[in-house]
Amino acid sequence: MLRLGRCADVLYSSLASIHYPDVTVRITTTLSKISMAFFLLADHILWIGRSGLCAVNTNKWSRVSNKYWLYGLILNLIRDLYEINRILKARSSGLCGDPQFALAKTPIKETVAMFCRDHKDVVVDTVKNACDVLIPLTALGHLNLSPGFVGLLGAISSIAGIMSIIDPVAKLTPS
């Protein structure tokens, strides 16, 4: 029942994201939330079938669930890449306000370290989504990753998710 409530909550939260001023963030966030709500609904139906409460084609609903999860994660990654591109453009044009930062003069290791420090929210969200996207790709048969590696990806994603809860600076908004 918790997933059904979460499904409704995620779907309802998509209404708030339709008013975000940046069109790319608005579209990717809203569609991602809708996709994740459908993922949770399909996963709930799958749970009902696996628990024996009702006859459900578990193979079909597992594929549906993983497809919606994958769609949502792809939209999240598109948003992450958009944010990274926007930040890099602002830095290269000098709009970031940091006179010490110059892409052409700073060594790549230092640039990456500074980016991670200054934009923890985007980095954590990107790591989380990049790890997560490989899981439904494997479940749908598009990749052939070992169960141990899928578990490792899930653990990394969970740690990134916990980081965004513990440290508000590490949470990408709007999410």
Secondary structure, 3 states (H helix, E strand, C coil): CHHHHHHHHHHHHHHHHCCCCCHHHHHHHHHHHHHHHHHHHHHHHHHHHHCCCCCCCHHHHHHHHHHHHHHHHHHHHHHHHHHHHHHHHHHHCCCCCCCCCCCCCCCHHHHHHHHHHHCHHHHHHHHHHHHHHHHHHHHCCCCCCCHHHHHHHHHHHHHHHHHHHHCHHHCCCCC
